[in-house]
Amino acid sequence: MKKVLQFLKDSGTFYIATADSSGKPHVRPFGAVAKIEGRLCIATNNRKEVYKQMIANPFIEISGMAGGRWIRLSAEAVRDDRREARVAMLEKVPELGSMYKADDGIFEIFYLKNASASICSFTEAPETITF
């Protein structure tokens, strides 16, 4: 998981794909990722469609690029509604503090479960990481 976390951080912006209630895909840019209590976590806002879609169908895919390589990650996004998780995310990704507070009622954390990532390039065999 450490390599996946670093790859996503190096990407700066990575993209999360979800599906709406009709099954149509939606992709959005994200940037906040952190390891919290041994789990890879992402953050969002509960007023956004992406939040509603992850609650309704927690299976997501993430893609990003860094250093001429790309990552494709499939996982189940599990909501972590604990205050401790929100505080930890704000500490690890301080830029989020300009948008969210731990107790603002909108800031949400999801951890990735049953994750499988492939880091690929045009010149090397893909590396698969599961966690």
Secondary structure, DSSP 4 states (H G I P E B T S, - for coil): -HHHHHHHHHHSSEEEEEE-TTS-EEEEEE--EEEETTEEEEEEETTSHHHHHHHH--EEEEEEEETTEEEEEEEEEEEE--HHHHHHHHHHSGGGGGT--TTSS-EEEEEEEEEEEEEE-SSS--EEEE-
